[in-house]
Amino acid sequence: MIRNIIGLVAVCCVELPLHAAPPDLAQSLAGDWTGSLQYRDFSSNKQVVLPATVTFSGPGTALQGDYVYDDGPGKTVKSREQWSLAPDGATLKTDATGTPARVTAYRAGNGADVALEAEGTGEENRQPVAVRTRLERQGDTLTITRLTQLPGQPWLTRHTYRFVKAE
């Protein structure tokens, strides 16, 4: 489904060459968002869905996300993630991977619409993995997906955030 969404963005948006002016992530994503986190539980390998909110802030190509998850009655979890896009737009660094990922696709659309994909390496369940991060904002909808791949294995969705811009 995410591949279809990004394909749809490619049809409706302007594709910019890599290393062109990077997207202003803070401008595109700034503010409050509400929705859900769906993730793959390592112990059961089942998908879990939690209500979630995020507030994005930051200047230009740097971005901070303050997340709040509702993990059941009386259990609220908070986390913070930093994203940093290189000045030339060629690499994306996040707290989740710790190492710069190569930006493999970027598309800008109308207004704040943006789609970005980056590939790099990271660790999952104490094992090295390839990591693919996809971010798409289209109108008031924001989707962020992290896929991981063990050597010789297919890509698996680690987690997907689905948000709607809060009013």
N, C-alpha and C positions, 0 to 999 in steps of 0.2 A: 504494500500500500504506500509506504514512504517513497519507494522508487517511482510510483505513479504520480505522487504529489510533486516530487521534484521534477519529473518529466513535464507535468502540467505547468509548473513555474517556468520551465525553459520555453514553453510555447508563448506564455503571456508576458514574459519579461525580456529585458535586454541583457545579453550575455556580454560581460566585460572580459577582456584578456586578463590572464593572471598577471600579477605584478603591476596592474593599473592601480589607481588610487583605491586603497582598501575601503570596505564599507565602514561607515560610522556606526558600529554596533550599539554604542550607548544611545545614539539618537533613534535607531530603529527599534530598540527593545526597552528603552527607559520606561519605568513605571511599574505598576502593580498588575500581576497576572494571576488568574485562578484556574484550577483544573485538577489534573491528576498525574501521578507517577505510576507507571506500570513497569515492573522489573521482574527479572528471572531470579527466583530464590535458588541459591546454590544447593541447599540441603534437599529440597524436593524436586528441583528443576521445573517447578510450576510458576506460572505468571501470577503476580500479586499486584493489586491496584490499590493505591492510597490516595485520598484527597490531598491536594498540595496547592501551595501558593508560592509565588516568587516575586521579589521586587528587584529589578535591575537598575543599576546606576553606574556612572563612571564617565570619564572623559574620552571622547573619540574612539580609538581602537582598543581601549582597555574597558573591561566590563566586570562588574561585581554582581553576583546573584545571591540574594539572601532568601533561602528556601525554608518553608515550614511544612512539615508533613503531619497528617493526623494518622497516627499508628494505632488507633483504638481508643477506647474510653480512658480518658485521663492521661494519655501518652502522646505528647507533642514532641516532635523531633525537629531541631533547627540545624541548618548547615549553611555554609558559605562557600561559593566557588568563584575563583578569579579566572577570567579569560583575557588573553592579551594577543592581539593580532599584530604581527610585525608591520613596521611602517610601509613596507612595499607590498603587503598583503600576501606574501608567499608562505608564511607559516602562522600557525595558531598554537598557542600554549595555554593549557588549562591545568588547574589543580588535579583534575582527574587522572591525567596521564603523566604530568610532571616534565615531559619532554616535548619540544616543539613538533607539531604535526604539519605535514606539507598540505597546503590548501590545494585541493584538486579541482574544485569547481566553485564558482561564485557568480551569482546572478542578482542583478538589482531590478526591481520592478517599479511600479508606481508608488509614490510616497515613501513609506517606511518599509515596503516589501523587500525582502532579501532572502536568498538561499545560499548556503555555504556548506561545503563538504571538505573535510580534512582527514588525512590518513597518517597514522604514526604508530608508535608502540606504547605499551603499558604493561600493567600487571593485573591479573584477575585471579582471585583465589590462590595467590602466591605462585602463579605461573606466568611466564612472559606470553603476551598476546599481541597480535596486530589490532589496532584500534581504528575504527572509522566513526567520525563524529559528523552528524548532519543536523543543520539548523535551518528552519524555514519559517519565515513570517510572511503570511499572506493575509492582508486586511487585519482583522482583530484576532487572528488565530496564529499561535506559535507552537511549533513542534520541534523538540530537540531529541535526537536519537543517538545512542551510543551502541555500536555493534562491535563485537570482538571475535577474534579468530585464533584458535590454537593452530600451531603448525600442522599442515596437512588436513585440516578440518574445514567445514563450511563456516561462513559467517553466521553468528547468532546474535540476536538482539539482546543486549544486556539490559537496557532500560529505555523507555520513551516517556518524555514529558509531553503532555498535551494541555495547552493553556489557551484561555480566552482573555483578552485585555479587559481588566476591571474598569468599571466606569467611575 
